[in-house]
């Protein structure tokens, strides 16, 4: 079967079996591509509430560090001075002028917006739905934090939610709001046909490769505990350790950009993860299955090029090449010049919980 035919086969992207593109889209958020409607099956995942809860908590914590978005809300009030527009009917029918007051209609700048109330309501709802006690406490603490900032606990109506349009300059809110809405309909679509009407995710290999990369990075950012020293960097540029260069070299020397870097200064660890949405093996003249040389050279360059740059974490940095599984699973490690390099596959044809457990096992 050729690759174009395989791409249209349900559950496959090229030669790679993918049971659930929606799981990748959930973690990758803004990179999801959608097209026409289709009917999908849904997965009854017992820990899906915990999954969404961890992601929502992480998204809210990020927004709190960068300040929650404010908005304008229409308000009617009787004031001693004019603010906004005068409600003439209310002013004269209540004889407010003789009392030295006027009825006004105005827009109030507030944090108590529809989307923020939706997020608080979602966090409060999760406290009764997640199974993990620590996550339950985390959801409740964040809901109280929003309340202390002035976000009321009144759940917005469907009409209010529908009217709340997220602008291009508010893209940081998009993922958080999508998760908050998902809390009230905890169903995870699959690639199988079913009765649930949903938009279809485009299964173009280039798009799914970006989904895979961002999903792994966002998953690790949400899972690894910051209070234990973990820091997740995505798309970080690395510099060559140049001793000298000719005048024209800067314009032609390519730069190195990593997919994911995990750092933990407490544990004195740095892990460079490179994701590839291809099979992990190729064939040679002498062996049927052999690791792809260009990918090994790439991860080797990421690790060795930073040695001696004055950062102690670079001298013993680890590398992981992460591929989706095709027919076989791999988890092998080699140590080259003091750098541990691990070759791992994740089977995207497994259930949601099994995929997440495999990703959690990356950090050992």
Secondary structure, 3 states (H helix, E strand, C coil): CCHHHHHCCCCEECCEECCCHHHHHHHHHHHCCEEEEEEEEEECCCCHHHHHHHHHHHHHHHHHHCCCCCEEEEEEEEECCCCCEECHHHHHHCCCHHHCCEEEEEEEEECCCHHHHHHHHHHHHHCCCCCCHHHHHHHHHHHHHHHHHCCCCCCCCHHHHHHCCCCHHHHHHHHHHHHHHHHCCCCEEEEEECCEEEEEECCCHHHHHHHHHHHHHHHHHHHCCHHHCEEEEECCEECCCCCCCCCCHHHHCCCEECCEEEEECCCCEEEEEEEECCCCEECCCCCCCEECHHHHHHHHHHHHCCCCCCCHHHHCCEEEEEEECCCCCCEEEEEECCEEEEEEEECCCCCHHHHHHHHHCCCC
